[in-house]
């Protein structure tokens, strides 16, 4: 699985998430190393870095600055699904490593 130059947006999210349908993730991949920049909605600027395994699963870390001016950080595990239209859907489980350190889940889809 290669995520290079693919863009994603959340379609579902836990209530404690800061991303929304207005947040766009722009992925880059070099070998097993994945990076992304994201912004939109409540996120002014965000970055993630991760490692992609042979099944396309991603182990990532992220940090972002929200519209309140807070620096938020977290960890996320993402599992891909290929949709009927050939695009990728990512099923994500994440935990804040800042703030209340709660966890949640999200689904992102390739746009």
C-alpha positions as CSV (number, residue, x, y, z in Angstrom):
1,X,0.0,0.0,0.0
2,X,1.3,3.4,-0.9
3,X,-0.1,6.6,0.4
4,X,2.2,9.0,-1.5
5,X,0.4,12.2,-2.8
6,X,-3.0,11.0,-1.5
7,X,-5.4,13.3,0.4
8,X,-7.8,12.2,3.1
9,X,-10.6,13.8,5.2
10,X,-12.4,12.5,8.2
11,X,-16.0,11.2,7.7
12,X,-16.6,10.1,11.3
13,X,-15.0,11.0,14.6
14,X,-15.2,10.6,18.3
15,X,-16.6,13.6,20.2
16,X,-13.2,14.4,21.7
17,X,-11.5,14.7,18.3
18,X,-10.4,18.1,16.9
19,X,-10.4,17.1,13.2
20,X,-13.6,17.4,11.1
21,X,-14.8,17.1,7.5
22,X,-13.1,20.4,6.9
23,X,-9.6,19.0,7.9
24,X,-7.6,17.8,4.9
25,X,-4.6,15.5,5.3
26,X,-1.9,15.5,2.6
27,X,0.1,12.3,2.7
28,X,3.6,11.7,1.5
29,X,5.4,8.4,1.6
30,X,9.0,7.3,1.0
31,X,9.5,3.6,1.5
32,X,7.9,2.7,4.8
33,X,8.0,6.3,6.2
34,X,4.8,8.3,6.0
35,X,4.5,12.0,6.7
36,X,1.5,14.4,6.3
37,X,0.5,18.0,6.8
38,X,-3.0,18.8,7.7
39,X,-5.2,21.8,8.5
40,X,-8.8,23.0,8.3
41,X,-11.7,23.2,10.7
42,X,-10.4,23.6,14.3
43,X,-6.8,22.8,13.2
44,X,-4.5,25.6,12.2
45,X,-1.5,23.4,11.4
46,X,-0.8,19.7,12.0
47,X,1.8,17.2,11.1
48,X,2.1,13.4,11.4
49,X,4.9,10.9,11.0
50,X,4.5,7.2,10.9
51,X,5.7,3.8,9.7
52,X,3.6,1.8,7.2
53,X,3.8,-2.0,7.5
54,X,3.4,-4.6,4.7
55,X,-0.4,-4.7,5.1
56,X,-0.6,-0.9,4.8
57,X,-1.3,-0.4,8.6
58,X,0.2,2.8,9.9
59,X,1.7,3.4,13.4
60,X,1.9,7.2,13.7
61,X,2.5,10.1,16.0
62,X,0.9,13.5,15.5
63,X,1.0,17.1,16.7
64,X,-1.2,20.0,15.9
65,X,-2.1,23.6,16.9
66,X,-5.8,24.2,17.2
67,X,-7.7,27.5,16.9
68,X,-7.5,28.0,20.7
69,X,-3.7,28.2,20.3
70,X,-3.1,24.9,22.1
71,X,-0.4,22.4,21.0
72,X,-1.9,19.0,21.0
73,X,-0.1,15.6,20.6
74,X,-1.1,12.0,20.2
75,X,-0.5,8.5,18.9
76,X,-2.6,6.7,16.3
77,X,-2.9,3.2,14.7
78,X,-4.6,3.2,11.3
79,X,-5.8,0.2,9.3
80,X,-6.7,0.6,5.6
81,X,-9.7,-0.7,3.7
82,X,-10.1,-0.5,-0.1
83,X,-13.6,0.7,-0.9
84,X,-15.7,-0.4,-3.9
85,X,-14.6,2.7,-5.8
86,X,-10.9,1.8,-5.3
87,X,-10.1,4.6,-2.9
88,X,-8.7,4.0,0.6
89,X,-10.7,4.2,3.9
90,X,-8.6,4.4,7.1
91,X,-10.0,3.1,10.3
92,X,-8.1,4.8,13.1
93,X,-7.7,4.4,16.9
94,X,-5.9,7.2,18.6
95,X,-5.0,8.5,22.1
96,X,-4.1,12.0,23.1
97,X,-0.7,12.3,24.8
98,X,-1.5,15.8,25.8
99,X,-4.7,17.4,27.3
100,X,-7.0,14.9,28.9
101,X,-5.1,11.9,27.4
102,X,-8.4,10.4,26.3
103,X,-8.8,8.0,23.3
104,X,-11.1,7.8,20.3
105,X,-11.6,6.6,16.8
106,X,-12.0,8.1,13.4
107,X,-12.6,7.1,9.8
108,X,-10.8,9.0,7.0
109,X,-11.5,8.6,3.3
110,X,-9.3,9.3,0.4
111,X,-10.6,12.3,-1.6
